[in-house]
Amino acid sequence: MRLPEARSKADHVVTGVVTAVHASETADYRNFVVEIKVEQVEKGAGFKPGDTFRATCYQRKEGAADRGPDDAGHKLVPKVGQRVKAYVKADGEAIYPDWIDILKPAR
């Protein structure tokens, strides 16, 4: 059973546009690497505007063995082209389960 994590525990908080979403699968889960072109760094070191930031997340596949609501995976996987604000731990894993906000496009 995986417990929810507070966004305040994120080591990195970045805003930017999703440039790629890479997926792989296991028997029960879809795993994702989300690439974000950084516009702004709110928290964390090592990234600046223009850099590519990578975060990992996952979702349980429909029909996979139900291990309870806390094992369903991350609530949302963004799409390429969406502008987002992401909350991520130092190892690149997205805060669980609510790690990302979809934002309005920049003007």
C-alpha positions in Angstrom: 0.0 0.0 0.0 1.5 3.3 -1.1 0.7 6.4 1.0 0.0 9.8 -0.7 2.9 12.2 -0.6 2.5 16.0 0.1 3.6 18.3 -2.7 5.6 20.2 -0.1 8.0 17.1 -0.1 9.0 17.7 -3.7 12.7 18.5 -4.3 11.9 20.0 -7.7 9.0 22.2 -8.8 9.1 23.2 -12.4 6.8 24.8 -14.9 7.1 24.1 -18.6 5.8 22.4 -21.7 5.7 18.6 -22.1 7.8 17.7 -25.1 7.7 13.9 -24.9 6.0 11.1 -23.0 7.7 7.7 -23.2 5.8 4.6 -22.1 6.7 1.1 -21.1 4.6 -1.7 -19.7 4.7 -4.5 -17.2 2.0 -7.1 -16.6 0.0 -4.7 -14.3 1.4 -1.2 -14.9 2.2 1.4 -17.5 5.4 3.4 -16.7 6.1 6.8 -18.1 9.0 9.2 -18.5 7.7 12.7 -19.0 10.0 15.2 -20.6 9.3 18.9 -19.8 11.1 21.9 -21.4 11.6 24.1 -18.4 10.2 27.6 -18.4 10.6 28.3 -14.7 12.2 26.6 -11.7 10.3 27.3 -8.5 12.3 24.8 -6.3 15.4 22.7 -6.8 18.8 23.1 -8.2 20.5 21.8 -11.4 17.9 23.0 -13.9 17.3 26.4 -15.6 14.9 27.7 -18.3 15.4 25.9 -21.6 16.6 22.6 -20.0 14.8 19.3 -20.3 13.5 18.0 -17.0 12.5 14.3 -16.8 10.0 12.8 -14.3 8.8 9.3 -13.9 5.2 8.2 -13.0 3.0 5.1 -13.5 -0.6 4.0 -13.7 -2.2 0.6 -13.0 -3.6 -1.0 -16.2 -7.3 -1.5 -16.5 -8.1 -5.0 -15.5 -4.9 -5.5 -13.5 -5.1 -7.0 -10.0 -6.6 -4.4 -7.7 -4.3 -3.8 -4.8 -6.4 -1.0 -3.3 -6.9 2.7 -4.1 -3.3 3.6 -2.9 -1.8 1.4 -5.6 -3.6 2.7 -8.6 -0.7 4.9 -9.7 -0.4 8.6 -10.4 -3.7 10.4 -11.1 -2.6 12.1 -14.3 -0.1 11.6 -17.1 0.2 14.8 -19.2 0.1 14.9 -23.0 2.7 16.3 -25.4 2.2 20.1 -25.8 0.5 20.7 -22.5 1.9 23.3 -20.2 2.4 21.9 -16.7 3.6 22.6 -13.2 5.3 19.4 -11.9 6.2 18.3 -8.3 9.1 15.7 -8.4 11.5 14.1 -5.9 15.3 14.3 -6.3 15.4 10.8 -7.9 13.0 12.0 -10.7 9.9 10.1 -9.3 6.8 12.2 -9.4 5.1 13.0 -6.0 2.5 10.3 -5.5 -0.3 10.4 -6.6 -1.1 14.1 -7.4 2.1 15.4 -9.0 1.1 17.7 -11.8 -1.1 20.6 -12.7 -2.2 21.3 -16.3 -1.8 25.1 -16.9 -3.1 27.4 -19.5 -0.8 28.0 -22.5 1.7 30.8 -22.0 0.9 34.0 -24.0 
